[in-house]
Amino acid sequence: MISRRIWALAAFGCFLAVGAASAGGIKKIVKNDEEWKKELTPEQYQICRLKGTEPAFTGKYWNNHEKGRYLCAACNLELFDSDTKFESGTGWPSFWKPAASDHVNQSEDRSFGMRRVEVTCARCGSHLGHLFEDGPKPTGLRYCINSAALKFEPATPSSR
């Protein structure tokens, strides 16, 4: 069962996204299915647009230990930083916080008979993964993200 704390975070995340859009924050990207199919690989389209999930331990970034930034594979919005990535043992890249709170949205997901919190890109709405409360300190959160929904940008020598 998901606690009240995580549902409050999901509600707050949705509030932030609405507020940011109306206050001139992150500009939304809206495309039709045909446009997304042309820009994304079949795997990216399945995960980002159709809310799929890659099998555990198969994604490109689950075992990546390089320093850098993780961007949305569909729109290049910065989502996570390698400094917040941790080994969760789940087989998917896991982070304890996003790069910026208004860069990801959270919403209730009741698919497959479960009650979870879905994480999506605030700019393009791409499905990224799910949020759980079994992460490390200081947040106690685990953003469990599909590698196919991410693009990794290595840190430059001057930014390390």
C-alpha positions, 0 to 999 in steps of 0.5 A, a space after each residue: 500500500 502506498 502511504 499518504 506521503 507519496 500521494 501528497 507528493 503526487 498531488 503536489 507534483 500535479 499542482 506544480 505542473 499546472 502552476 508552472 504552465 500558467 506562470 510561464 514555466 516549462 513550455 509544453 510540447 504537443 505532438 500527434 502519434 505519427 510525429 512521435 513515431 517518426 522521432 522515437 525508436 519503436 522501444 522508446 515509443 512503446 515506453 514513452 508514449 504507450 506507458 510500457 516497461 522494459 524488462 529489468 536488467 536490460 536497459 542501457 543505463 541501469 548499470 551506468 556509473 558515469 557522471 552526467 545528466 539524464 535527459 528525456 529521450 523524447 524532448 531533452 528536458 533534464 530529468 535527473 543527475 548522476 549524483 542522485 542515482 543509486 543502486 536499487 537492485 531492481 534492474 532499472 535506473 533509480 534516483 532519489 530526486 529529480 534534477 528539478 521538482 517541476 521537470 517531472 509530474 506524478 500521477 496515480 496509476 491503477 494499471 495492472 490491478 496495482 496502485 502506484 505513482 506514475 512519473 512523466 516528463 513535465 514538458 512532453 508527457 512521456 511516461 518515465 517510470 514509477 515512484 516508490 518510497 523505498 529509496 535512500 536518505 535524504 528523501 526516502 524516494 526511489 524514482 524507478 525509470 526506464 532506460 529507454 525513456 532517458 538520454 544520458 549526457 556525460 559530464 564535461 571535464 570542466 563540470 566534474 
